[in-house]
Amino acid sequence: MEAELKQSCEDLLERIAHLKTSLDLEGQQNRLTEINEKMVAPGFWDDSESAQKTTTELSGLNASIKPLKALVQGAEELEILIEFAEEDDSDENLDEIQRQIERIQVDLEQVELKAMMGEPEDTCGAYVQIQAGEGGTDAADWAEMLLRMYARWAELKGFKVEELDLSPGEEAGIRSATIAIRGDYVYGYMKAEIGVHRLIRISPFDSAGRRQTSFAAVDATPEIDDAIGIDIDFTDDKIVREDTYRSSGAGGQHVNKTDSAIRLTHLPTGEVVQCQSQRSQHKNRAQARKMLAARLYQVEKDKRDAENAAKRGAKSRIGFGGETIRHYVLHPDQYVKDARTGHKYGNPMNVLNGENLDSFIEAYLRWTIGRE
C-alpha cells in the first residue's frame, strides 16, 4: 500500500476508535438492553408519564447507537480490505479501499458533529425567534427572508415547523416571528444562528436603486421536556403576568375576532413570550407556558455560562454598532461570510434557500470545539 493511503486508513480508524470510546458505545448498548427489558415487563404502561420518558430515552439511544455501529462495522470492513491489499496491492484493491474511506468519511463527520452537541438540551427541538432591526422596510423584508431560510432548512432536514407568533411589517416583511422547529438535535444546530445577521443588497423598496444595509436578530431556545425543565408558578400574578389580545395572523374569523392570543411576562426577569397560532386560547396559553419555561431555562443556563450571556447581551442593538455574526452580501459581490469562523460561501441564494446553511452550522460547531 502507498504510504499516504495507509496513513489515511490509520487516521480514520483512530478517529472511529476514539468516538467509540468517548461516546461509550458499550454502555449505550447495555442501557438499550435494560430499557427493552423494562418495556416488556408487566405494568410498564401503568405510569404514562414515566413510560413516555423511557420511550423518549429509547428513541435517543437508537438515534445515537445506529450510526455509531455503522461506523464500527465500516472500520472492520476497512481493516479486512487493508489485509487483502497487503497480500495483493493491485489497483482494484487499492481503489476499493479509497471508496470505503470516502463512504466512511461522510458518516464519520456527521457522527462527530453530533458528538460536539453534548449538552442535554442540544438534542431538543427549538423555539426560533426572528426580529427585524435597523433598516426600515428592508429590515422587515430581511427578517422574513431569514424566516423562510430556516423553514426551508428545516424542511430539507426532515424537521417539522410550526408558526407560533408573527407580527407583519407595515409595508412588507415581518417585524418579528417565533417558530418551533422539532426534530433531533435542532437546538444543537440552531445555537450557531444566535446573533445579528446583516444583509447588503440593492433595495427593492428604493426607487433610486440604492444599496441598503439591513439587520435582523435571531435567537433560539430549546424546547425542553420535563426532565430538564424548571418549575414556574403560573398561578401567581406577581411572578407571571398574562395578557390576552386578538390574533393578527391568519386563521379565520374566530382567531381574528376573539382574544385568543396569549402574552406571558415573567416579572422577575422581564422575559416575554407570546403565542397566537391556535384558535383556542387554552392551547395558546399551554404553548406560551412551554415557551416561557424554555426561555427561563436558557436564562439560568446563561448565568452559568458567561460567554453565552455576553453573546445574548450583544443582541440588544440590532444594527450598526452591534455585533454581527454573519454577513450576506448580494451587491456588488455575492457571498455569505461568518464573522466568527471566517467560513465563506460564494452563492448566497443557496444559503438563503436553506441548501448550504449546514456548512455554516458545522463550521461554527467545530470552531467552538477549537476554542474550548
Phi, psi and omega per residue, in radians:
M1 nan 2.534 3.063
E2 -1.150 2.547 -3.073
A3 -1.056 -0.686 -3.101
E4 -1.167 -0.741 3.123
L5 -1.169 -0.707 3.117
K6 -1.087 -0.712 3.116
Q7 -1.129 -0.678 3.104
S8 -1.080 -0.711 3.118
C9 -1.124 -0.787 -3.116
E10 -1.102 -0.724 3.135
D11 -1.110 -0.739 -3.121
L12 -1.134 -0.797 -3.135
L13 -1.121 -0.620 3.121
E14 -1.176 -0.707 3.131
R15 -1.142 -0.695 3.129
I16 -1.179 -0.722 3.113
A17 -1.086 -0.677 3.114
H18 -1.131 -0.755 3.119
L19 -1.111 -0.739 -3.134
K20 -1.018 -0.680 3.140
T21 -1.343 -0.849 -3.052
S22 -1.151 -0.575 3.129
L23 -1.586 -0.006 3.058
D24 0.905 1.087 -3.120
L25 -1.017 -0.738 -3.125
E26 -1.098 -0.753 3.129
G27 -1.115 -0.716 3.114
Q28 -1.115 -0.700 3.131
Q29 -1.163 -0.658 3.082
N30 -1.115 -0.720 3.116
R31 -1.142 -0.667 3.108
L32 -1.073 -0.721 3.099
T33 -1.098 -0.744 3.124
E34 -1.056 -0.766 -3.108
I35 -1.157 -0.749 3.134
N36 -1.074 -0.682 3.093
E37 -1.175 -0.663 3.131
K38 -1.144 -0.661 -3.061
M39 -1.256 -0.442 3.136
V40 -1.614 -0.033 3.137
A41 -1.316 2.609 3.113
P42 -1.051 2.443 3.067
G43 1.459 0.060 -3.099
F44 -1.012 -0.724 -3.045
W45 -1.522 0.064 3.125
D46 -1.139 -0.626 3.092
D47 -1.799 1.660 -3.020
S48 -1.121 -0.635 -3.120
E49 -1.151 -0.800 3.119
S50 -1.143 -0.677 3.136
A51 -1.117 -0.678 3.134
Q52 -1.116 -0.737 3.108
K53 -1.099 -0.684 -3.138
T54 -1.168 -0.750 3.133
T55 -1.176 -0.562 3.064
T56 -1.141 -0.744 3.095
E57 -1.112 -0.693 3.114
L58 -1.053 -0.770 3.136
S59 -1.082 -0.735 3.132
G60 -1.143 -0.702 3.115
L61 -1.117 -0.787 3.125
N62 -1.064 -0.706 3.135
A63 -1.141 -0.530 -3.140
S64 -1.461 -0.734 -3.037
I65 -1.270 -0.726 -3.018
K66 -0.991 -0.918 3.141
P67 -1.190 -0.539 3.137
L68 -1.209 -0.715 3.092
K69 -1.130 -0.639 3.115
A70 -1.118 -0.654 3.095
L71 -1.139 -0.780 3.140
V72 -1.072 -0.729 3.103
Q73 -1.121 -0.713 3.098
G74 -1.085 -0.644 3.113
A75 -1.163 -0.691 3.123
E76 -1.132 -0.712 3.106
E77 -1.139 -0.645 3.117
L78 -1.141 -0.706 3.114
E79 -1.084 -0.645 3.095
I80 -1.157 -0.748 3.115
L81 -1.094 -0.637 3.115
I82 -1.120 -0.717 3.111
E83 -1.070 -0.752 3.099
F84 -1.057 -0.745 -3.084
A85 -1.186 -0.530 3.113
E86 -1.199 -0.494 3.086
E87 -1.508 -0.569 -3.117
D88 -2.541 1.693 -3.086
D89 -1.554 0.837 3.087
S90 -1.221 2.815 3.131
D91 -1.046 -0.609 -3.118
E92 -1.107 -0.774 3.131
N93 -1.187 -0.700 3.140
L94 -1.174 -0.656 3.103
D95 -1.139 -0.656 3.126
E96 -1.164 -0.651 3.069
I97 -1.099 -0.750 3.140
Q98 -1.098 -0.712 3.118
R99 -1.146 -0.678 3.118
Q100 -1.147 -0.699 3.088
I101 -1.032 -0.795 -3.116
E102 -1.132 -0.671 3.116
R103 -1.138 -0.784 -3.117
I104 -1.167 -0.678 -3.049
Q105 -1.002 -0.743 -3.117
V106 -1.100 -0.834 -3.127
D107 -1.191 -0.653 -3.112
L108 -1.092 -0.728 -3.125
E109 -1.122 -0.631 3.121
Q110 -1.210 -0.709 3.119
V111 -1.179 -0.720 3.098
E112 -1.079 -0.664 -3.131
L113 -1.085 -0.802 3.131
K114 -1.192 -0.519 3.102
A115 -1.144 -0.429 3.107
M116 -1.269 -0.334 -3.101
M117 -1.738 1.343 -2.993
G118 -1.691 -0.098 3.120
E119 -1.299 2.565 -3.106
P120 -0.952 -0.662 -3.078
E121 -1.336 -0.241 -3.111
D122 -1.080 -0.497 -3.108
T123 -1.371 -0.183 -3.026
C124 -1.388 2.921 2.886
G125 -1.215 -3.097 -3.066
A126 -2.505 2.536 2.892
Y127 -1.609 2.160 -3.098
V128 -1.986 2.130 3.136
Q129 -1.924 2.345 3.123
I130 -2.174 2.289 -3.104
Q131 -2.335 2.231 3.087
A132 -1.193 2.516 3.125
G133 -2.032 -2.425 -3.127
E134 -1.208 2.455 3.119
G135 2.329 0.053 3.046
G136 1.072 -2.359 -3.114
T137 -1.084 -0.622 3.112
D138 -1.088 -0.666 3.136
A139 -1.175 -0.674 3.099
A140 -1.133 -0.694 3.093
D141 -1.162 -0.684 3.117
W142 -1.109 -0.719 3.108
A143 -1.069 -0.696 3.118
E144 -1.198 -0.599 3.073
M145 -1.102 -0.706 3.095
L146 -1.153 -0.701 3.097
L147 -1.023 -0.781 3.114
R148 -1.138 -0.679 -3.124
M149 -1.055 -0.799 -3.123
Y150 -1.235 -0.639 3.102
A151 -1.130 -0.726 3.129
R152 -1.190 -0.722 3.091
W153 -1.030 -0.798 -3.139
A154 -1.085 -0.722 3.128
E155 -1.070 -0.768 -3.141
L156 -1.148 -0.511 3.134
K157 -1.476 -0.129 -3.098
G158 1.440 0.325 3.112
F159 -1.545 2.817 3.093
K160 -1.730 2.476 -3.113
V161 -2.154 2.339 3.065
E162 -2.267 2.218 3.071
E163 -1.409 2.170 -3.096
L164 -1.813 -0.584 -3.103
D165 -2.752 2.449 3.124
L166 -2.624 2.250 3.062
S167 -2.013 1.937 -3.090
P168 -1.224 2.708 3.052
G169 -1.310 2.912 -3.090
E170 -1.191 -0.714 -3.110
E171 -1.930 -0.659 -3.115
A172 -2.808 2.900 3.050
G173 1.232 -2.718 -3.116
I174 -2.359 2.611 3.011
R175 -1.489 -0.632 3.101
S176 -2.808 2.796 3.095
A177 -2.770 2.640 3.031
T178 -2.284 2.231 3.073
I179 -2.217 2.710 2.998
A180 -1.867 2.235 3.044
I181 -1.969 2.140 -3.019
R182 -2.067 2.274 -3.140
G183 2.903 3.087 -3.116
D184 -1.255 2.239 3.035
Y185 1.150 0.386 3.141
V186 -1.049 -0.838 -3.118
Y187 -1.123 -0.642 3.090
G188 -0.991 -0.680 3.079
Y189 -1.273 -0.804 -2.978
M190 -1.228 -0.257 3.048
K191 -0.981 -0.540 -3.112
A192 -1.178 -0.312 -3.029
E193 -1.705 -0.065 -3.083
I194 -1.230 2.097 3.112
G195 2.528 -2.957 -3.102
V196 -1.655 2.302 3.132
H197 -1.932 2.354 -3.027
R198 -2.041 2.287 3.119
L199 -2.022 2.325 3.062
I200 -2.145 2.120 -3.096
R201 -2.805 2.982 2.943
I202 -1.342 2.131 -3.026
S203 -1.207 2.219 3.046
P204 -1.317 -0.103 -3.119
F205 -1.842 0.079 -3.135
D206 -1.918 1.991 -3.094
S207 -1.098 -0.401 3.128
A208 -1.471 -0.106 3.098
G209 1.181 0.628 -3.130
R210 -1.489 2.776 3.111
R211 -1.330 2.438 -3.071
Q212 -2.263 2.435 3.029
T213 -1.884 2.215 -3.100
S214 -2.197 2.694 -3.107
F215 -2.285 2.580 3.003
A216 -2.607 2.543 -3.133
A217 -1.842 2.490 3.086
V218 -2.108 2.331 3.045
D219 -2.274 2.723 3.121
A220 -2.520 2.433 3.050
T221 -2.309 2.574 -3.101
P222 -1.262 2.488 3.032
E223 -1.475 1.478 -2.958
I224 -1.321 2.722 3.016
D225 -1.827 3.126 -3.065
D226 -1.086 -0.456 -3.068
A227 -1.156 -0.512 -3.129
I228 -2.145 0.290 -3.094
G229 -1.470 -3.043 3.097
I230 -2.278 2.741 -3.109
D231 -1.583 2.333 3.094
I232 -2.308 2.324 3.080
D233 -1.535 1.612 -3.096
F234 -1.262 -0.243 -3.117
T235 -1.464 -0.225 -3.120
D236 -1.590 1.892 -3.087
D237 -1.266 -0.066 3.022
K238 -1.511 -0.191 3.112
I239 -1.876 -0.802 -3.118
V240 -2.222 2.127 3.054
R241 -1.711 2.317 3.131
E242 -1.946 2.267 3.064
D243 -2.140 2.460 3.060
T244 -1.952 2.609 3.136
Y245 -2.729 2.946 -3.111
R246 -1.423 2.382 3.126
S247 -1.121 2.454 3.099
S248 -1.774 -0.045 -3.085
G249 -1.647 -3.078 3.118
A250 -1.286 2.833 3.103
G251 2.601 0.053 3.072
G252 1.679 3.103 -3.037
Q253 -1.060 -0.711 -3.049
H254 -1.095 -0.734 -3.117
V255 -1.166 -0.742 -2.999
N256 -1.410 -0.312 -3.042
K257 -1.961 0.068 3.062
T258 -2.230 2.745 -3.129
D259 -1.415 1.187 -3.082
S260 -1.564 -0.353 -3.122
A261 -1.335 2.563 -3.083
I262 -2.161 2.374 3.017
R263 -2.164 2.196 3.114
L264 -1.983 2.340 3.099
T265 -2.117 2.125 3.066
H266 -1.505 1.823 -2.956
L267 -1.102 -0.680 -3.139
P268 -1.091 -0.556 -3.086
T269 -1.927 -0.316 -3.090
G270 1.425 0.100 3.126
E271 -1.216 2.385 -3.095
V272 -2.223 2.351 3.010
V273 -2.320 2.730 3.096
Q274 -2.609 2.647 -3.111
C275 -2.505 2.337 3.128
Q276 -2.456 0.379 -3.003
S277 -1.372 -0.389 -3.044
Q278 -1.873 2.726 3.038
R279 -1.212 -0.547 -3.063
S280 -1.503 2.210 3.054
Q281 -1.076 -0.652 3.133
H282 -1.049 -0.775 -3.138
K283 -1.188 -0.674 3.094
N284 -1.128 -0.666 3.125
R285 -1.120 -0.783 -3.137
A286 -1.089 -0.725 3.127
Q287 -1.182 -0.711 3.130
A288 -1.107 -0.639 3.116
R289 -1.152 -0.690 3.074
K290 -1.104 -0.706 3.141
M291 -1.145 -0.719 -3.137
L292 -1.166 -0.714 3.095
A293 -1.059 -0.710 3.117
A294 -1.136 -0.737 3.141
R295 -1.103 -0.765 -3.119
L296 -1.217 -0.590 3.043
Y297 -1.043 -0.768 -3.129
Q298 -1.167 -0.655 3.106
V299 -1.071 -0.783 3.123
E300 -1.109 -0.684 3.127
K301 -1.173 -0.670 3.133
D302 -1.115 -0.531 3.100
K303 -1.103 -0.494 3.115
R304 -1.603 -0.020 -3.097
D305 -2.303 1.613 -3.019
A306 -1.055 -0.594 -3.107
E307 -1.180 -0.784 3.109
N308 -1.119 -0.681 3.136
A309 -1.088 -0.730 3.125
A310 -1.153 -0.682 3.137
K311 -1.096 -0.765 3.133
R312 -1.188 -0.616 3.119
G313 -1.137 -0.524 -3.127
A314 -1.167 -0.289 -3.117
K315 -1.418 0.004 -3.096
S316 -1.088 -0.474 3.071
R317 -1.980 1.984 -3.090
I318 -1.791 1.279 -3.100
G319 3.077 -2.752 3.141
F320 -1.057 2.332 -3.124
G321 1.669 -0.305 3.077
G322 -1.480 2.972 -3.129
E323 -1.558 1.976 -3.122
T324 -1.651 2.310 -3.130
I325 -1.608 -0.447 -3.077
R326 -2.613 2.484 -3.137
H327 -2.009 2.264 3.086
Y328 -1.993 1.896 -3.033
V329 -1.920 2.071 3.128
L330 -1.891 -0.175 3.138
H331 -2.793 2.395 -0.010
P332 -1.386 -0.534 3.037
D333 -1.471 3.046 3.099
Q334 -2.321 1.973 3.103
Y335 -2.964 2.886 2.985
V336 -2.161 2.318 -3.114
K337 -2.385 2.280 3.089
D338 -1.510 2.190 -3.074
A339 -1.250 -0.365 -3.100
R340 -1.498 -0.832 -3.026
T341 -1.681 -0.349 -3.054
G342 1.435 -0.006 -3.134
H343 -1.128 2.328 -3.052
K344 -2.348 2.466 3.135
Y345 -2.383 2.392 -2.946
G346 -1.578 0.034 3.121
N347 -2.163 1.559 -3.058
P348 -1.086 -0.521 -3.109
M349 -1.169 -0.568 3.062
N350 -1.087 -0.697 3.121
V351 -1.189 -0.812 -3.102
L352 -1.173 -0.336 3.031
N353 -1.556 0.084 3.113
G354 1.396 0.059 -2.995
E355 -1.442 -0.496 -3.114
N356 -2.150 0.315 3.135
L357 -1.145 -0.547 -3.125
D358 -1.003 -0.594 -3.110
S359 -1.115 -0.601 3.107
F360 -1.299 -0.666 3.120
I361 -1.139 -0.797 -3.140
E362 -1.121 -0.718 3.119
A363 -1.073 -0.690 3.129
Y364 -1.149 -0.789 -3.112
L365 -1.098 -0.715 3.111
R366 -1.192 -0.603 3.114
W367 -1.135 -0.704 -3.141
T368 -1.153 -0.642 3.082
I369 -1.110 -0.738 3.127
G370 -1.090 -0.639 -3.134
R371 -1.230 -0.560 3.114
E372 -1.232 nan nan
